[in-house]
Amino acid sequence: MTFISMPLHSTSAEQLYEQLLICVEIQNAEQLQKHIVTANAETLPSTFRMLTDHERVAVWCLLSNTSPQLAASLLDHFSDNELLALMSQLPIEVTKKLFEYLHSTDRRMLITQLPAQRQSQLKRALPQKWRNEEQAALIYPEYSAGSICKSEIIKLHQDATIAVLRDTLKEKEQDSEYLDPEQLEWRYIYLHDDKKTFLGALRLRDIFLQPPETKLKDHIDPTIPIASPDQELYALKSILDTTQHPIVPVVNEHGFQIGVIGYKQLNEALYEQSKHQLLEQSGLFGGDEFRSMPTLTRNLRRLAFLLPSVVLSYAAVSIIAAYEPIIEQIAVLAAILPLVANLSGAAGNQAVAVSIRELSMGHLSAKDWCYVIAKEVPIGLINGMLIGGVLAVLTLFTHGNEHYGLPLLIGLAYAFSSIIAVMIGGALPLLLRRFNLDPAMLSSPVLTTLTDAISFFSVLYLAQLFLL
């Protein structure tokens, strides 16, 4: 991948850039580390983006020899695509060094998106202290609690005392020189039994002044809720909104705690999900696109959306072609067709939005499509008759003199299209989810094509039946 070239924003950035290159040329890792540590934090992101692919690999290889913790912490300045590109180009031994010090969410992203051979190598390089948690999290879908939770937490045995906790905290503190202070969750302690089953959690502040021999399990806080790892983002938001605790444990069906999740992880995931959906709805697949990427790569990403759209749109328009003689005789139908199609699509998209929201909050499952259809039919019928009546009156005043049956035809066509549109719109996200497809990405284009086809057919067929 080609990285974005950015202008030299300041003299300090230019100087740091030159210093990094000199250190790489003379292979002086200690001096390289010193320049980075003493540099202004605001200068680092633009300086790193000045480096070419080759220079960036050389810098991280050299820095990893003396301080893999620092090298890993500096990767927070990169986007996911930049991180993927760098980690795929680094020698595998360097990647393994950095891997242990990355955030758990970054490790999972790399394991799932890097080439298969490197994925396998990195799975074997998972930190032993979080190996079980990381492997458990990998089985859950993107944007679920299990996939976005952080595993850097303090787990202790149920028989642990305050003295054991203090020793553990000292050990953690000694091992965090270059790590983000938020990387390890310090505020809560999590207890488990001999079988690694989650027993409960307690706040560190609640036991801070207790005697050393005090058992931690005696201070478990029963008000701390638990999240299931397969819960989606809005369901997690509902849990966090209704509890006084800033984070909640994520525990699977076997009682194993995968990690914890708080507003920081949730908000980041909601942002990434909305950005991802916006890109895909705009026809951009595979994450962020930059014009510095290879032309062929950008073409293929866009064609992934455009080619299926061509097929679907052509199928809808072919209905108009089949009824072309009718449009030649009743030219006003050419103006009415897009009106009925657009209004039907709007009704269907309302149903899509409700279904996606209820799916995200856990109020519906993929098996509830019959229930959804039953609930949508009355809405489509009532709204279809009301809006169809309005369309009939408007058509009567504007085109009623040309064809007396046209207003009634338009009203009936819209009522029929509206009912079908809300049925499809309500059920489509559930059916897509059942086949492990993304409802947010596919529902809108598929619904639009189907409602266009149904609207075109209903108007033209009724016109052929009653006006000719």
C-alpha positions as CSV (number, residue, x, y, z in Angstrom):
1,M,0.0,0.0,0.0
2,T,1.2,3.5,-0.8
3,F,0.9,5.9,2.1
4,I,-0.3,9.5,1.9
5,S,2.4,12.0,1.3
6,M,1.9,15.1,3.6
7,P,3.6,18.5,3.4
8,L,6.2,19.5,5.9
9,H,4.0,21.3,8.4
10,S,6.8,22.8,10.5
11,T,10.5,23.1,10.8
12,S,10.5,20.7,13.8
13,A,8.7,18.1,11.7
14,E,11.3,18.5,8.9
15,Q,14.2,18.3,11.4
16,L,12.8,15.1,13.1
17,Y,12.2,13.5,9.7
18,E,15.9,14.1,8.8
19,Q,17.1,12.9,12.2
20,L,15.1,9.6,11.8
21,L,16.7,9.0,8.4
22,I,20.2,9.6,9.7
23,C,19.6,7.2,12.6
24,V,18.4,4.5,10.2
25,E,21.4,5.1,7.9
26,I,23.9,4.6,10.7
27,Q,21.8,2.0,12.5
28,N,21.8,3.9,15.8
29,A,18.7,2.6,17.6
30,E,19.4,4.4,20.9
31,Q,19.6,7.7,19.2
32,L,16.5,7.0,17.2
33,Q,14.6,6.2,20.4
34,K,15.9,9.4,22.0
35,H,14.8,11.6,19.1
36,I,11.3,10.2,19.2
37,V,10.9,10.3,23.0
38,T,12.0,13.9,23.2
39,A,10.0,15.1,20.2
40,N,6.9,17.2,20.4
41,A,3.9,14.8,20.4
42,E,2.1,16.9,17.9
43,T,5.0,16.6,15.4
44,L,5.0,12.8,15.4
45,P,2.0,12.0,13.2
46,S,3.0,14.3,10.3
47,T,6.6,13.2,10.5
48,F,5.7,9.5,10.3
49,R,3.6,10.2,7.2
50,M,6.5,11.8,5.5
51,L,8.3,8.5,5.6
52,T,8.1,6.3,2.5
53,D,7.0,2.7,2.8
54,H,10.7,1.6,2.8
55,E,11.7,4.2,5.3
56,R,8.9,3.4,7.6
57,V,9.7,-0.3,7.7
58,A,13.3,0.6,8.4
59,V,12.4,2.9,11.3
60,W,10.2,0.4,13.0
61,C,12.6,-2.5,12.5
62,L,15.4,-0.5,14.1
63,L,13.3,0.8,17.0
64,S,11.9,-2.6,17.7
65,N,15.4,-3.9,18.5
66,T,15.7,-1.7,21.6
67,S,12.1,-0.8,22.6
68,P,9.3,-2.8,21.1
69,Q,6.9,-1.2,23.6
70,L,7.6,2.3,22.3
71,A,7.5,1.1,18.7
72,A,4.0,-0.5,19.4
73,S,2.7,2.6,21.2
74,L,3.6,4.8,18.3
75,L,1.4,2.8,16.0
76,D,-1.6,4.5,17.6
77,H,-0.8,7.4,15.2
78,F,-1.8,5.2,12.2
79,S,-5.2,4.4,10.7
80,D,-6.2,0.7,10.4
81,N,-5.2,0.6,6.8
82,E,-1.8,2.2,7.5
83,L,-1.3,-0.3,10.4
84,L,-2.2,-3.2,8.2
85,A,0.1,-2.1,5.5
86,L,3.1,-1.6,7.8
87,M,2.6,-4.9,9.7
88,S,2.3,-6.8,6.4
89,Q,5.6,-5.4,5.2
90,L,7.6,-5.8,8.4
91,P,9.6,-9.0,8.9
92,I,7.5,-11.5,10.8
93,E,9.9,-11.5,13.8
94,V,9.6,-7.8,14.2
95,T,5.8,-8.1,13.9
96,K,5.7,-10.6,16.6
97,K,7.7,-8.3,18.9
98,L,5.3,-5.5,18.4
99,F,2.2,-7.8,18.6
100,E,2.4,-8.3,22.3
101,Y,2.2,-4.6,23.1
102,L,-0.7,-3.7,20.8
103,H,-4.2,-3.0,22.0
104,S,-6.3,-6.1,22.0
105,T,-8.7,-4.6,19.3
106,D,-5.7,-3.9,17.0
107,R,-4.4,-7.5,17.5
108,R,-7.8,-8.9,16.5
109,M,-8.0,-6.6,13.5
110,L,-4.6,-7.8,12.3
111,I,-5.3,-11.5,12.9
112,T,-8.5,-11.3,10.8
113,Q,-7.3,-9.0,7.9
114,L,-3.7,-9.9,7.3
115,P,-2.7,-12.6,4.8
116,A,-3.6,-16.1,6.0
117,Q,0.0,-17.2,6.6
118,R,0.8,-14.2,8.7
119,Q,-2.5,-14.6,10.6
120,S,-1.5,-18.1,11.6
121,Q,1.9,-16.9,12.7
122,L,0.4,-14.1,14.8
123,K,-2.1,-16.3,16.4
124,R,0.8,-18.4,17.7
125,A,2.4,-15.1,19.0
126,L,-0.5,-14.1,21.1
127,P,0.6,-12.9,24.6
128,Q,0.2,-15.9,27.0
129,K,-1.4,-13.7,29.6
130,W,-4.3,-12.8,27.2
131,R,-4.2,-15.8,24.9
132,N,-7.5,-17.4,26.0
133,E,-9.4,-14.1,25.9
134,E,-8.1,-13.1,22.5
135,Q,-8.9,-16.5,20.9
136,A,-12.4,-16.4,22.4
137,A,-13.0,-12.9,21.0
138,L,-12.0,-13.9,17.5
139,I,-15.1,-16.1,17.0
140,Y,-17.6,-13.2,17.3
141,P,-18.7,-11.0,14.4
142,E,-17.5,-7.5,13.8
143,Y,-19.1,-4.8,15.8
144,S,-20.3,-7.2,18.5
145,A,-19.3,-7.0,22.2
146,G,-17.0,-9.9,21.9
147,S,-15.1,-8.4,19.0
148,I,-14.6,-4.9,20.4
149,C,-14.1,-5.6,24.1
150,K,-10.6,-5.0,25.7
151,S,-8.9,-8.0,27.3
152,E,-6.3,-5.9,29.2
153,I,-7.9,-6.4,32.6
154,I,-6.8,-7.7,36.1
155,K,-8.1,-11.1,36.7
156,L,-7.5,-12.8,40.1
157,H,-8.4,-16.0,41.8
158,Q,-11.5,-16.0,44.0
159,D,-9.2,-16.6,47.1
160,A,-7.0,-13.6,46.4
161,T,-6.5,-11.0,49.2
162,I,-5.7,-7.3,49.3
163,A,-2.1,-8.2,49.7
164,V,-2.1,-10.3,46.4
165,L,-3.8,-7.4,44.6
166,R,-1.2,-4.9,45.8
167,D,1.6,-7.2,44.5
168,T,-0.2,-7.6,41.2
169,L,-0.6,-3.8,40.8
170,K,3.1,-3.2,41.5
171,E,4.0,-5.8,38.9
172,K,1.7,-4.2,36.3
173,E,3.0,-0.7,37.0
174,Q,6.7,-1.8,36.5
175,D,5.7,-3.2,33.0
176,S,4.1,0.0,31.6
177,E,6.8,2.5,30.8
178,Y,5.7,3.2,27.2
179,L,2.2,1.8,27.3
180,D,-0.9,3.9,27.0
181,P,-2.1,4.4,30.6
182,E,-5.6,3.5,29.5
183,Q,-4.5,0.2,27.9
184,L,-4.9,-1.7,31.2
185,E,-8.2,-1.4,33.0
186,W,-7.2,-0.4,36.5
187,R,-10.5,0.6,38.0
188,Y,-12.1,-2.9,38.5
189,I,-10.8,-6.3,39.6
190,Y,-12.4,-9.5,38.2
191,L,-12.5,-12.7,40.1
192,H,-12.7,-16.3,38.7
193,D,-12.6,-19.8,40.2
194,D,-10.3,-22.7,39.4
195,K,-12.2,-23.4,36.2
196,K,-11.7,-19.8,35.0
197,T,-15.4,-19.2,35.4
198,F,-16.3,-15.5,36.1
199,L,-17.6,-15.0,39.6
200,G,-18.0,-11.2,39.8
201,A,-16.2,-7.8,39.8
202,L,-15.4,-5.2,42.4
203,R,-14.2,-1.6,42.2
204,L,-10.7,-0.9,43.3
205,R,-11.7,2.2,45.2
206,D,-14.1,0.2,47.4
207,I,-11.3,-1.9,48.9
208,F,-8.4,0.5,48.8
209,L,-8.2,1.0,52.6
210,Q,-9.0,-2.6,53.6
211,P,-6.5,-4.7,55.6
212,P,-4.1,-6.8,53.6
213,E,-5.7,-10.1,54.7
214,T,-9.2,-9.1,53.4
215,K,-10.5,-11.5,50.8
216,L,-11.6,-9.8,47.6
217,K,-14.6,-12.0,47.0
218,D,-16.2,-10.5,50.1
219,H,-16.5,-7.2,48.3
220,I,-18.0,-8.3,44.9
221,D,-20.4,-5.6,43.6
222,P,-23.7,-7.3,42.6
223,T,-24.8,-4.2,40.8
224,I,-22.3,-4.6,37.9
225,P,-24.2,-5.9,34.9
226,I,-22.8,-8.5,32.4
227,A,-22.8,-8.2,28.6
228,S,-23.0,-11.2,26.3
229,P,-20.3,-11.3,23.6
230,D,-22.8,-11.7,20.8
231,Q,-24.7,-8.5,21.7
232,E,-24.6,-5.7,19.1
233,L,-23.6,-2.1,19.6
234,Y,-27.0,-0.6,20.4
235,A,-27.8,-3.3,22.9
236,L,-24.5,-2.5,24.6
237,K,-25.3,1.1,24.6
238,S,-28.6,0.3,26.4
239,I,-26.8,-1.6,29.1
240,L,-24.2,1.2,29.7
241,D,-26.9,3.9,29.7
242,T,-28.8,2.1,32.5
243,T,-25.9,1.4,34.9
244,Q,-23.8,3.6,37.1
245,H,-20.7,1.7,36.1
246,P,-18.5,3.0,33.3
247,I,-17.6,-0.5,32.0
248,V,-19.2,-3.9,32.1
249,P,-17.7,-7.4,31.9
250,V,-18.2,-9.4,28.7
251,V,-18.8,-13.1,29.6
252,N,-19.6,-15.9,27.2
253,E,-22.2,-18.7,27.6
254,H,-19.6,-20.9,29.4
255,G,-18.9,-18.3,32.1
256,F,-15.5,-17.3,30.7
257,Q,-14.8,-13.6,30.8
258,I,-13.4,-12.4,27.4
259,G,-12.9,-8.8,28.6
260,V,-14.7,-5.6,29.4
261,I,-16.4,-2.9,27.4
262,G,-17.0,0.8,28.2
263,Y,-18.1,3.9,26.3
264,K,-14.6,4.4,24.8
265,Q,-14.7,1.1,23.0
266,L,-18.4,1.4,22.2
267,N,-18.2,4.9,20.7
268,E,-15.1,4.0,18.7
269,A,-17.0,1.0,17.3
270,L,-20.1,3.0,16.5
271,Y,-18.0,5.6,14.7
272,E,-16.2,2.9,12.7
273,Q,-19.5,1.1,11.9
274,S,-21.2,4.3,10.7
275,K,-18.1,5.3,8.6
276,H,-17.9,1.7,7.2
277,Q,-21.6,1.8,6.3
278,L,-21.4,5.2,4.7
279,L,-18.5,4.2,2.5
280,E,-20.3,1.0,1.4
281,Q,-23.6,2.8,0.7
282,S,-21.6,5.2,-1.4
283,G,-20.1,2.3,-3.3
284,L,-16.6,2.1,-1.6
285,F,-15.7,-1.4,-0.3
286,G,-12.8,-2.5,1.8
287,G,-12.4,0.5,4.1
288,D,-10.9,3.9,3.6
289,E,-9.8,4.8,0.0
290,F,-7.1,7.2,-0.8
291,R,-6.2,8.5,-4.2
292,S,-2.6,7.6,-3.5
293,M,-3.6,3.9,-3.7
294,P,-2.9,1.9,-6.9
295,T,-5.4,2.6,-9.6
296,L,-6.3,-1.1,-10.1
297,T,-7.0,-1.5,-6.4
298,R,-9.4,1.5,-6.4
299,N,-11.1,0.3,-9.5
300,L,-11.8,-3.2,-8.1
301,R,-13.1,-1.7,-4.8
302,R,-15.6,0.5,-6.7
303,L,-16.6,-2.1,-9.3
304,A,-17.7,-4.4,-6.4
305,F,-20.6,-2.0,-5.9
306,L,-21.2,-0.7,-9.4
307,L,-21.5,-4.0,-11.3
308,P,-24.3,-5.6,-9.2
309,S,-26.1,-2.2,-9.3
310,V,-26.0,-2.3,-13.1
311,V,-27.7,-5.8,-13.1
312,L,-30.3,-4.8,-10.5
313,S,-31.2,-1.5,-12.2
314,Y,-31.4,-3.0,-15.6
315,A,-33.8,-5.7,-14.4
316,A,-36.1,-2.9,-13.0
317,V,-35.9,-0.8,-16.2
318,S,-36.6,-3.8,-18.4
319,I,-40.2,-3.8,-17.1
320,I,-40.7,-0.4,-18.6
321,A,-39.3,-1.6,-21.9
322,A,-41.8,-4.5,-21.9
323,Y,-44.7,-2.0,-21.6
324,E,-43.3,0.6,-24.0
325,P,-46.4,0.5,-26.3
326,I,-48.6,1.6,-23.4
327,I,-46.4,4.5,-22.5
328,E,-46.5,5.6,-26.2
329,Q,-50.3,5.7,-26.0
330,I,-50.5,7.3,-22.5
331,A,-47.4,9.6,-22.3
332,V,-48.3,10.9,-18.9
333,L,-47.4,7.5,-17.4
334,A,-43.7,8.4,-18.0
335,A,-44.0,11.2,-15.4
336,I,-46.1,9.1,-12.9
337,L,-43.8,6.0,-12.8
338,P,-40.9,7.7,-10.9
339,L,-43.4,9.4,-8.6
340,V,-45.0,6.1,-7.5
341,A,-41.6,4.3,-7.3
342,N,-40.0,7.0,-5.2
343,L,-42.9,7.2,-2.7
344,S,-43.0,3.4,-2.4
345,G,-39.2,3.3,-1.9
346,A,-39.5,5.9,0.9
347,A,-42.2,3.8,2.7
348,G,-40.0,0.7,2.3
349,N,-36.9,2.5,3.7
350,Q,-38.8,3.4,6.8
351,A,-39.5,-0.2,7.5
352,V,-35.8,-1.1,6.8
353,A,-34.7,1.5,9.3
354,V,-36.9,0.1,12.0
355,S,-35.8,-3.5,11.4
356,I,-32.1,-2.6,11.4
357,R,-32.5,-0.7,14.7
358,E,-34.4,-3.5,16.3
359,L,-31.9,-6.0,15.1
360,S,-29.0,-3.9,16.5
361,M,-30.8,-3.6,19.9
362,G,-31.5,-7.3,20.1
363,H,-35.3,-6.8,19.9
364,L,-35.5,-9.0,16.8
365,S,-33.7,-12.0,15.4
366,A,-33.4,-13.3,11.9
367,K,-36.2,-15.8,12.5
368,D,-38.8,-13.1,13.2
369,W,-39.5,-12.1,9.6
370,C,-43.0,-13.4,9.6
371,Y,-43.8,-11.4,12.7
372,V,-42.4,-8.3,11.1
373,I,-44.4,-8.8,7.9
374,A,-47.6,-9.2,9.9
375,K,-46.9,-5.9,11.7
376,E,-46.0,-4.0,8.6
377,V,-49.0,-5.0,6.4
378,P,-51.6,-2.8,8.3
379,I,-49.1,0.2,8.2
380,G,-48.7,-0.3,4.4
381,L,-52.4,-0.7,3.8
382,I,-53.4,2.4,5.8
383,N,-50.7,4.6,4.5
384,G,-51.1,3.2,1.0
385,M,-54.8,4.1,0.9
386,L,-54.3,7.6,2.4
387,I,-51.3,8.6,0.2
388,G,-52.9,6.8,-2.8
389,G,-56.0,8.9,-2.3
390,V,-53.9,12.1,-2.3
391,L,-52.2,11.0,-5.5
392,A,-55.5,10.2,-7.1
393,V,-56.9,13.7,-6.2
394,L,-53.8,15.4,-7.5
395,T,-53.9,13.3,-10.7
396,L,-57.6,14.2,-11.2
397,F,-56.9,17.9,-11.1
398,T,-53.8,17.7,-13.4
399,H,-54.5,14.9,-15.9
400,G,-58.1,13.8,-15.2
401,N,-59.4,15.2,-18.4
402,E,-57.1,13.0,-20.5
403,H,-58.0,9.6,-19.0
404,Y,-60.9,9.4,-16.5
405,G,-59.7,6.2,-15.0
406,L,-56.1,7.4,-14.5
407,P,-56.6,8.9,-10.9
408,L,-58.1,5.7,-9.6
409,L,-55.4,3.6,-11.3
410,I,-52.6,5.7,-9.7
411,G,-54.2,5.4,-6.2
412,L,-54.6,1.6,-6.5
413,A,-51.1,1.2,-7.9
414,Y,-49.5,3.1,-5.0
415,A,-51.6,1.3,-2.4
416,F,-50.4,-2.0,-3.7
417,S,-46.8,-0.9,-4.1
418,S,-46.8,0.5,-0.6
419,I,-48.0,-2.7,1.0
420,I,-45.4,-4.8,-0.8
421,A,-42.6,-2.2,-0.1
422,V,-43.1,-2.2,3.7
423,M,-43.3,-6.0,3.7
424,I,-40.0,-6.3,1.8
425,G,-38.4,-3.4,3.8
426,G,-39.3,-5.0,7.1
427,A,-38.3,-8.5,6.3
428,L,-35.2,-7.9,4.1
429,P,-32.7,-6.9,6.8
430,L,-33.7,-10.1,8.8
431,L,-33.3,-12.3,5.8
432,L,-29.9,-10.8,4.9
433,R,-28.8,-11.3,8.5
434,R,-29.9,-14.9,8.3
435,F,-27.5,-15.4,5.4
436,N,-24.7,-13.6,7.2
437,L,-24.9,-10.6,4.9
438,D,-24.7,-7.0,6.1
439,P,-28.3,-5.5,6.3
440,A,-27.1,-1.9,6.5
441,M,-25.1,-2.2,3.3
442,L,-27.4,-4.3,1.1
443,S,-31.0,-3.5,2.3
444,S,-31.2,-0.1,0.6
445,P,-30.0,-1.0,-2.9
446,V,-31.9,-4.2,-3.0
447,L,-35.1,-2.6,-1.7
448,T,-34.8,0.3,-4.2
449,T,-34.6,-2.1,-7.1
450,L,-37.4,-4.3,-5.9
451,T,-39.8,-1.4,-5.2
452,D,-39.0,0.2,-8.6
453,A,-39.8,-3.0,-10.3
454,I,-43.0,-3.5,-8.4
455,S,-44.1,0.1,-8.8
456,F,-43.4,0.1,-12.6
457,F,-45.3,-3.2,-13.0
458,S,-48.3,-2.2,-10.9
459,V,-48.8,1.1,-12.8
460,L,-48.2,-0.3,-16.3
461,Y,-50.2,-3.5,-15.8
462,L,-53.2,-1.7,-14.4
463,A,-53.0,0.8,-17.2
464,Q,-53.0,-2.0,-19.8
465,L,-55.9,-3.7,-17.9
466,F,-58.2,-0.7,-17.5
467,L,-57.2,2.1,-19.8
468,L,-56.7,0.2,-23.1
